[in-house]
Amino acid sequence: MNKSIFYHAGCPVCVSAEQEIIGLIGENNVEIVHLGDQSGRIAEAENAGVQSVPALVTPTGNVLHINFGASIADVKG
């Protein structure tokens, strides 16, 4: 993986964190995945170790959970 992946669910906490992440590491260095719009990628996020959103998966595979917007179980519905 060359880029970090930022997973979120579109809540205000997530959107705020998204803007901060883009400001910190740059838009070209992060892929933004809105799990509410891209529900087919929930399993991918779970397999990467994401337990709640917003979360950033680094290029080395570390998962950084940022604040707490929703659990992955809540996102799955």
C-alpha positions as CSV (number, residue, x, y, z in Angstrom):
1,M,0.0,0.0,0.0
2,N,1.5,3.4,-1.0
3,K,-1.2,5.7,0.5
4,S,-2.9,5.8,3.8
5,I,-6.6,5.0,3.7
6,F,-9.0,7.1,5.7
7,Y,-12.3,5.2,6.5
8,H,-15.3,7.2,7.7
9,A,-19.1,7.1,7.8
10,G,-19.9,10.8,7.0
11,C,-20.8,11.9,10.5
12,P,-19.6,15.4,11.7
13,V,-16.8,13.9,13.7
14,C,-15.6,11.9,10.6
15,V,-15.8,14.9,8.2
16,S,-13.9,17.1,10.6
17,A,-11.2,14.4,11.0
18,E,-11.1,13.9,7.2
19,Q,-10.2,17.6,6.7
20,E,-7.6,17.5,9.4
21,I,-6.0,14.4,7.9
22,I,-5.9,15.9,4.4
23,G,-4.3,19.1,5.9
24,L,-1.7,17.1,7.7
25,I,-0.6,14.5,5.1
26,G,-1.9,15.9,1.9
27,E,-4.8,14.9,-0.4
28,N,-2.4,13.0,-2.7
29,N,-1.2,10.8,0.2
30,V,-4.6,9.5,1.4
31,E,-7.5,7.7,-0.1
32,I,-10.8,8.7,1.4
33,V,-13.4,5.9,1.8
34,H,-16.9,6.9,2.9
35,L,-18.3,3.6,4.1
36,G,-21.8,4.9,4.0
37,D,-21.5,5.4,0.2
38,Q,-19.1,2.5,-0.4
39,S,-20.5,-0.2,1.9
40,G,-18.8,-2.8,-0.3
41,R,-15.6,-1.8,1.4
42,I,-16.7,-2.5,5.0
43,A,-15.1,-6.0,4.9
44,E,-11.9,-4.5,3.6
45,A,-11.8,-2.0,6.5
46,E,-12.6,-4.8,9.0
47,N,-9.8,-7.0,7.5
48,A,-7.4,-4.1,7.9
49,G,-8.3,-3.9,11.6
50,V,-10.7,-1.0,11.7
51,Q,-13.0,-1.3,14.7
52,S,-14.5,2.2,14.6
53,V,-14.6,5.2,12.3
54,P,-13.0,7.5,11.7
55,A,-9.8,5.5,11.2
56,L,-6.7,5.9,9.3
57,V,-4.8,2.8,8.0
58,T,-1.2,3.7,7.3
59,P,0.9,2.4,4.4
60,T,2.6,0.0,6.9
61,G,-0.8,-1.4,7.9
62,N,-1.1,0.3,11.3
63,V,-4.7,1.4,12.2
64,L,-5.1,4.7,13.9
65,H,-8.6,5.2,15.4
66,I,-9.4,8.9,15.6
67,N,-12.0,10.1,18.1
68,F,-15.1,8.0,17.9
69,G,-17.9,8.5,15.4
70,A,-19.3,5.0,15.1
71,S,-18.4,1.4,15.5
72,I,-17.9,-0.8,12.4
73,A,-21.0,-2.8,13.7
74,D,-23.1,0.5,13.6
75,V,-21.8,1.2,10.0
76,K,-22.8,-2.2,8.9
77,G,-26.3,-1.6,10.2
